[in-house]
Amino acid sequence: MISNDVSTTETVRNVFIIDDKQIIRTIMIYPLNVGRFIPEIIRTVQALQMADCSKGSTAANWIPGQPVIVPPPTTYCELEERQNYIKENQNGISWYLSFKEPPKICQENVSNNSNDNCD
């Protein structure tokens, strides 16, 4: 890829992560003088797989094996359930930010780099 901000003749290093539905999920752009960091690219693929499979989100600095962020409640009833869950399990910072262990199938798929068994 050419970046006119950097050069009109030399390429920058781009990484495109495209899912099985042909949707670009991530674009990473590295300057000419910086190489790509393959472990971060792999971690990004794993985070995308985990988020899709678990229907959650991965936090900053997430690595495989860590909990995922539960989506925030969308109704008052869900809010009350979330507050009770946090109180009982001590697993969250607030009603808006709480965590869960992803399903085992998600953990297995991420470690195998396969997302075939997730709905």
Residue frames as a rotation matrix with the C-alpha (Angstrom) as fourth column:
MET 1
0.585 0.811 0.000 0.00
0.811 -0.585 0.000 0.00
0.000 0.000 -1.000 0.00
ILE 2
-0.447 -0.653 0.611 1.16
0.631 -0.714 -0.302 3.50
0.634 0.250 0.732 -0.78
SER 3
0.395 0.497 -0.772 0.75
0.870 -0.472 0.142 6.20
-0.294 -0.728 -0.619 1.86
ASN 4
0.399 -0.200 0.895 1.05
0.579 -0.702 -0.415 9.63
0.711 0.683 -0.164 0.29
ASP 5
0.954 -0.043 0.298 1.81
-0.248 -0.671 0.699 11.10
0.170 -0.740 -0.651 3.72
VAL 6
0.565 -0.771 0.294 4.98
0.037 0.379 0.924 8.99
-0.824 -0.512 0.243 3.89
SER 7
-0.636 -0.764 -0.113 6.06
-0.165 -0.009 0.986 8.45
-0.754 0.646 -0.120 0.30
THR 8
0.331 0.753 -0.569 4.59
-0.785 -0.115 -0.609 8.41
-0.524 0.648 0.553 -3.18
THR 9
0.159 -0.344 -0.925 6.76
-0.808 0.494 -0.322 5.50
0.568 0.799 -0.200 -4.28
GLU 10
-0.826 -0.508 -0.246 7.47
-0.267 0.736 -0.622 3.29
0.497 -0.448 -0.743 -1.25
THR 11
0.112 0.920 -0.376 4.94
0.014 0.376 0.926 1.09
0.994 -0.109 0.029 0.49
VAL 12
-0.289 -0.071 0.955 3.98
-0.946 -0.129 -0.297 1.04
0.144 -0.989 -0.030 4.14
ARG 13
-0.917 -0.063 -0.393 3.41
-0.027 0.995 -0.096 -2.29
0.397 -0.078 -0.914 5.85
ASN 14
-0.213 0.929 0.302 -0.29
-0.953 -0.265 0.144 -3.05
0.214 -0.257 0.942 6.19
VAL 15
-0.995 0.097 -0.016 -1.99
0.098 0.966 -0.240 -5.99
-0.007 -0.240 -0.971 7.86
PHE 16
-0.303 0.952 -0.045 -5.62
-0.880 -0.261 0.397 -6.68
0.366 0.160 0.917 6.99
ILE 17
-0.935 0.160 0.316 -7.55
-0.014 0.875 -0.485 -9.23
-0.354 -0.458 -0.815 9.03
ILE 18
-0.437 0.781 -0.447 -10.53
-0.843 -0.181 0.507 -10.37
0.315 0.598 0.737 6.96
ASP 19
-0.365 0.348 0.863 -13.13
-0.570 0.649 -0.503 -12.74
-0.736 -0.676 -0.039 8.37
ASP 20
-0.782 0.042 0.622 -14.83
0.345 0.860 0.375 -15.66
-0.519 0.508 -0.687 6.66
LYS 21
0.332 0.936 0.118 -17.68
0.730 -0.176 -0.661 -13.36
-0.598 0.306 -0.741 5.54
GLN 22
-0.072 -0.527 0.847 -15.17
0.933 -0.337 -0.130 -11.20
0.354 0.780 0.516 3.62
ILE 23
0.891 0.355 0.283 -15.45
0.209 -0.873 0.440 -8.34
0.403 -0.333 -0.852 6.14
ILE 24
-0.184 -0.963 0.198 -12.32
0.228 -0.238 -0.944 -6.41
0.956 -0.128 0.264 7.04
ARG 25
0.695 0.458 -0.553 -12.19
0.581 0.095 0.808 -6.58
0.423 -0.884 -0.200 10.83
THR 26
0.627 -0.574 -0.526 -8.82
0.287 -0.457 0.842 -4.98
-0.724 -0.679 -0.121 11.53
ILE 27
0.722 -0.542 0.430 -6.32
0.357 -0.242 -0.902 -2.84
0.593 0.805 0.019 9.68
MET 28
0.637 -0.634 -0.439 -2.87
0.377 -0.241 0.894 -2.32
-0.673 -0.735 0.085 11.14
ILE 29
0.850 -0.392 0.352 -0.48
0.180 -0.412 -0.893 0.10
0.495 0.823 -0.279 9.46
TYR 30
0.537 -0.771 -0.341 3.22
0.614 0.080 0.786 0.02
-0.579 -0.631 0.516 10.26
PRO 31
0.701 -0.351 -0.621 5.67
-0.520 -0.847 -0.108 2.73
-0.488 0.399 -0.776 9.17
LEU 32
0.748 -0.444 -0.493 8.37
-0.385 0.314 -0.868 1.95
0.540 0.839 0.064 6.63
ASN 33
-0.204 -0.976 0.073 11.05
-0.566 0.056 -0.823 1.63
0.799 -0.209 -0.564 9.26
VAL 34
-0.395 0.141 0.908 9.13
-0.850 0.319 -0.419 -0.58
-0.348 -0.937 -0.006 11.72
GLY 35
-0.847 0.045 -0.529 8.54
-0.235 0.862 0.449 -4.28
0.476 0.505 -0.720 11.24
ARG 36
0.223 0.974 -0.030 5.31
-0.557 0.152 0.817 -6.06
0.800 -0.165 0.577 12.02
PHE 37
-0.652 -0.337 0.679 4.91
-0.757 0.339 -0.559 -7.76
-0.042 -0.878 -0.476 15.41
ILE 38
-0.507 0.430 -0.747 3.52
-0.292 0.729 0.619 -11.21
0.811 0.532 -0.245 14.63
PRO 39
-0.795 0.260 -0.548 2.52
0.590 0.541 -0.599 -12.09
0.140 -0.800 -0.583 18.23
GLU 40
-0.685 0.579 -0.442 0.26
-0.186 -0.726 -0.662 -9.01
-0.704 -0.371 0.606 18.31
ILE 41
-0.501 0.514 -0.697 -1.31
-0.829 -0.051 0.558 -9.97
0.251 0.856 0.451 14.99
ILE 42
-0.623 0.244 -0.743 -2.02
0.182 0.969 0.165 -13.47
0.761 -0.032 -0.648 16.31
ARG 43
-0.831 0.308 -0.464 -3.40
0.468 -0.067 -0.881 -12.03
-0.302 -0.949 -0.088 19.57
THR 44
-0.649 0.604 -0.462 -5.70
-0.641 -0.762 -0.096 -9.76
-0.410 0.234 0.881 17.57
VAL 45
-0.459 0.471 -0.753 -7.07
-0.509 0.556 0.657 -12.71
0.728 0.685 -0.016 15.59
GLN 46
-0.682 0.166 -0.712 -7.62
0.550 0.758 -0.350 -14.62
0.482 -0.631 -0.608 18.84
ALA 47
-0.838 0.379 -0.393 -9.36
0.094 -0.609 -0.787 -11.61
-0.538 -0.697 0.475 20.43
LEU 48
-0.529 0.662 -0.530 -11.68
-0.847 -0.370 0.383 -11.29
0.058 0.652 0.756 17.43
GLN 49
-0.470 0.320 -0.823 -12.48
-0.076 0.914 0.399 -15.01
0.879 0.250 -0.405 17.61
MET 50
-0.791 0.135 -0.597 -13.13
0.606 0.305 -0.734 -14.82
0.083 -0.943 -0.323 21.36
ALA 51
-0.789 0.516 -0.332 -15.33
-0.338 -0.817 -0.467 -11.73
-0.513 -0.257 0.819 21.10
ASP 52
-0.428 0.638 -0.640 -17.40
-0.791 0.079 0.607 -13.32
0.438 0.766 0.471 18.33
CYS 53
-0.461 0.189 -0.867 -17.75
0.147 0.980 0.135 -16.68
0.875 -0.065 -0.479 20.04
SER 54
-0.709 0.097 -0.698 -18.42
0.704 0.156 -0.693 -15.42
0.042 -0.983 -0.179 23.58
LYS 55
0.239 0.781 0.576 -20.64
0.688 -0.555 0.468 -12.51
0.686 0.285 -0.670 22.52
GLY 56
0.680 -0.126 -0.722 -18.48
0.578 -0.514 0.634 -10.32
-0.451 -0.849 -0.276 24.76
SER 57
0.848 -0.489 0.203 -15.59
-0.236 -0.693 -0.681 -7.92
0.474 0.530 -0.704 24.36
THR 58
0.363 -0.807 -0.467 -11.92
0.889 0.449 -0.085 -8.24
0.278 -0.384 0.880 25.08
ALA 59
0.890 -0.042 -0.454 -10.27
0.227 -0.824 0.520 -5.63
-0.396 -0.565 -0.723 27.26
ALA 60
0.641 -0.764 -0.069 -7.09
-0.651 -0.494 -0.576 -3.70
0.406 0.415 -0.814 26.57
ASN 61
-0.350 -0.919 0.184 -4.07
-0.923 0.304 -0.238 -6.00
0.162 -0.253 -0.954 26.86
TRP 62
0.603 0.627 0.493 -6.36
-0.679 0.728 -0.095 -9.07
-0.419 -0.277 0.865 26.76
ILE 63
-0.577 -0.692 -0.434 -4.60
-0.807 0.565 0.172 -12.38
0.126 0.450 -0.884 26.24
PRO 64
0.042 0.623 -0.781 -6.14
-0.377 0.734 0.565 -15.83
0.925 0.271 0.266 25.72
GLY 65
-0.380 -0.081 -0.921 -7.33
0.648 0.687 -0.328 -17.37
0.660 -0.722 -0.208 28.95
GLN 66
-0.984 0.054 -0.172 -8.52
0.086 -0.700 -0.709 -14.11
-0.159 -0.713 0.683 30.49
PRO 67
-0.188 0.982 -0.027 -12.20
0.684 0.111 -0.721 -13.27
-0.705 -0.154 -0.692 31.09
VAL 68
-0.642 0.106 0.759 -14.18
0.620 -0.510 0.596 -11.21
0.450 0.854 0.262 28.60
ILE 69
-0.923 0.359 -0.137 -16.27
-0.229 -0.800 -0.555 -8.11
-0.309 -0.481 0.820 29.20
VAL 70
-0.406 0.876 0.262 -20.00
0.827 0.474 -0.302 -8.73
-0.389 0.094 -0.916 29.37
PRO 71
-0.567 0.254 0.784 -22.05
0.448 -0.704 0.551 -6.39
0.692 0.664 0.286 27.15
PRO 72
-0.968 0.215 0.132 -23.84
-0.237 -0.599 -0.765 -3.68
-0.085 -0.772 0.630 29.18
PRO 73
-0.491 0.857 0.158 -27.47
0.651 0.481 -0.587 -4.28
-0.579 -0.186 -0.794 30.10
THR 74
-0.908 0.208 0.365 -30.07
0.194 -0.563 0.803 -2.89
0.372 0.800 0.471 27.72
THR 75
0.139 0.980 0.140 -33.13
0.096 -0.154 0.983 -3.03
0.986 -0.124 -0.115 29.99
TYR 76
0.034 -0.049 0.998 -33.82
-0.894 -0.448 0.009 -2.19
0.447 -0.893 -0.059 33.60
CYS 77
0.915 0.335 0.223 -34.51
-0.397 0.840 0.370 -5.85
-0.063 -0.428 0.902 34.33
GLU 78
0.625 -0.763 -0.165 -31.09
0.474 0.539 -0.696 -6.81
0.620 0.357 0.698 32.94
LEU 79
-0.061 -0.622 0.780 -29.55
-0.374 -0.711 -0.596 -4.02
0.925 -0.328 -0.190 35.03
GLU 80
0.441 0.294 0.848 -31.03
-0.895 0.076 0.439 -5.46
0.065 -0.953 0.296 38.23
GLU 81
0.994 -0.103 -0.044 -29.85
0.101 0.994 -0.037 -8.96
0.048 0.032 0.998 37.27
ARG 82
0.318 -0.936 0.151 -26.37
0.287 -0.056 -0.956 -7.62
0.904 0.348 0.250 36.60
GLN 83
-0.011 -0.301 0.954 -26.20
-0.753 -0.625 -0.206 -5.82
0.657 -0.721 -0.220 39.94
ASN 84
0.751 0.331 0.572 -27.28
-0.633 0.608 0.480 -9.00
-0.189 -0.722 0.666 41.76
TYR 85
0.870 -0.474 -0.137 -24.74
0.335 0.771 -0.542 -11.06
0.362 0.426 0.829 39.80
ILE 86
0.049 -0.887 0.460 -21.93
-0.094 -0.463 -0.882 -8.66
0.994 0.000 -0.106 40.73
LYS 87
0.179 0.077 0.981 -22.98
-0.935 -0.295 0.194 -8.65
0.305 -0.952 0.020 44.37
GLU 88
0.905 0.254 0.341 -23.14
-0.357 0.888 0.288 -12.45
-0.229 -0.383 0.895 44.57
ASN 89
0.812 -0.556 0.179 -20.01
0.578 0.722 -0.380 -13.24
0.083 0.412 0.907 42.56
GLN 90
0.509 -0.632 -0.584 -17.83
0.008 -0.675 0.738 -10.18
-0.861 -0.380 -0.338 43.21
ASN 91
-0.258 -0.551 0.794 -17.18
0.779 0.367 0.508 -10.22
-0.571 0.750 0.334 39.48
GLY 92
0.221 0.293 0.930 -17.37
0.837 -0.547 -0.026 -6.71
0.501 0.784 -0.366 38.15
ILE 93
-0.843 -0.532 -0.077 -16.58
0.516 -0.761 -0.394 -3.09
0.151 -0.372 0.916 38.75
SER 94
-0.654 0.710 -0.259 -20.06
-0.471 -0.651 -0.596 -1.71
-0.592 -0.268 0.760 38.14
TRP 95
0.275 0.845 0.458 -23.30
0.050 0.463 -0.885 -2.56
-0.960 0.267 0.085 36.39
TYR 96
0.790 0.027 -0.612 -21.68
-0.555 -0.389 -0.735 -1.27
-0.258 0.921 -0.293 33.22
LEU 97
0.079 -0.863 -0.498 -18.37
-0.800 0.243 -0.548 -3.14
0.595 0.442 -0.672 33.46
SER 98
0.367 -0.015 0.930 -18.37
-0.682 0.676 0.280 -6.75
-0.633 -0.737 0.237 34.52
PHE 99
-0.415 -0.698 -0.584 -16.57
-0.905 0.381 0.188 -9.85
0.091 0.606 -0.790 33.35
LYS 100
0.710 0.548 0.442 -17.31
-0.577 0.813 -0.080 -13.49
-0.403 -0.199 0.893 32.62
GLU 101
-0.444 -0.755 0.483 -15.33
-0.268 0.626 0.732 -16.58
-0.855 0.196 -0.481 31.85
PRO 102
-0.210 0.380 -0.901 -15.92
-0.978 -0.068 0.199 -17.39
0.014 0.922 0.386 28.20
PRO 103
0.802 0.540 0.253 -17.54
-0.532 0.840 -0.106 -20.73
-0.270 -0.049 0.962 27.35
LYS 104
0.133 -0.782 0.609 -15.12
-0.105 0.600 0.793 -23.66
-0.986 -0.169 -0.002 27.12
ILE 105
0.481 0.080 0.873 -15.86
0.777 0.423 -0.467 -24.10
-0.406 0.903 0.141 23.41
CYS 106
0.976 -0.146 0.164 -14.66
-0.051 -0.878 -0.477 -20.54
0.214 0.457 -0.864 22.79
GLN 107
0.474 -0.847 0.242 -11.47
-0.684 -0.181 0.706 -21.12
-0.554 -0.500 -0.665 24.74
GLU 108
0.133 -0.391 0.911 -10.82
0.312 0.889 0.336 -24.33
-0.941 0.239 0.241 22.81
ASN 109
0.724 0.214 0.656 -11.50
0.682 -0.072 -0.728 -22.70
-0.109 0.974 -0.198 19.46
VAL 110
0.903 -0.430 0.014 -9.23
-0.427 -0.898 -0.104 -19.74
0.058 0.088 -0.994 20.17
SER 111
0.211 -0.878 0.430 -6.39
-0.560 0.252 0.789 -22.00
-0.801 -0.408 -0.439 21.28
ASN 112
-0.009 -0.162 0.987 -6.90
0.579 0.804 0.137 -24.10
-0.815 0.572 0.086 18.13
ASN 113
-0.725 -0.195 -0.660 -7.26
-0.268 -0.803 0.532 -20.95
-0.634 0.563 0.530 15.97
SER 114
-0.818 0.564 0.114 -10.61
0.395 0.406 0.824 -22.22
0.419 0.719 -0.555 14.75
ASN 115
-0.786 0.618 0.014 -14.00
-0.487 -0.606 -0.629 -20.56
-0.380 -0.501 0.777 15.07
ASP 116
-0.781 0.428 -0.456 -16.03
-0.268 0.429 0.862 -23.27
0.565 0.795 -0.220 13.36
ASN 117
-0.528 0.571 -0.628 -18.09
0.710 0.703 0.043 -24.44
0.466 -0.423 -0.777 16.36
CYS 118
-0.802 0.232 -0.551 -19.36
0.274 -0.677 -0.683 -21.04
-0.531 -0.698 0.479 17.50
ASP 119
0.052 0.899 0.436 -22.84
0.990 0.012 -0.143 -19.76
-0.133 0.439 -0.889 16.73
